[in-house]
Amino acid sequence: MQGGVVYLVGAGPGDPDLITVRGKALITSCDALVYDYLVNPSLLDWTAEGCDQICVGKRPGFHSRSQEEIANLLVRLAREGRSVVRLKGGDPFVFGRGGEEAAHLREQNIRYEVVPAVTAALASAAYSGIPLTHRGHSSALVFLSGHEDPDKGTGGIDWRAYARLPATLCLYMAMGRLERIVAELQAGGMAPGTPVAVVQWATTPRQRTCLTTVESVAAEVERLGFGPPAVVIIGPVAQYAETLGWFEER
């Protein structure tokens, strides 16, 4: 290994208090901070004077840099001998492309470390009062990327198969394809009245939750103007948002 080191750090779900102690220590001591769009801006204030802050954020319809450009940027900064924090929303290894970046760093003989974080589904559930697992309702939990097109051929998610699982389904990046996804789930046998909670901007002052059903969720989120970033939680446990929700009440 050579040069500096790259830390793939999870920024957590939004609330800066939920980042790990290790993550904060690295942000305050790094030479360069390469951060994503969903990172809470207050985390940038933790950097030391002279730290280079580089935004490489992606959001629907806009990519400031390609994934290849980001990976090459990390390599270049490390080869300059810098301590680099690659700050990613949520957890770097849960739909964060952290695995791709780690693989590239390994191929280029760059030292790296992965610092995990609270991922969006866990935070969305906790802050809206939803126990993702519950002895009386669900003993299994599945994270799914809604960015996969339901009409995609080989390699796409078989939503109809997941409809038959006795598990809580947590959908990331699903808002743009939600209508088609829930149609596939119902075609696979999921009951139309299955509870669904959609949690937008979890753990932040902007958080809001839509509690509805599989058959109604697409129309309801459109009516309420819900959009990304949001997590969709499907299963009987979603109904607990009505009785155990605490954050939005506060």
Disulfide bonds with the S-S distance in Angstrom:
none
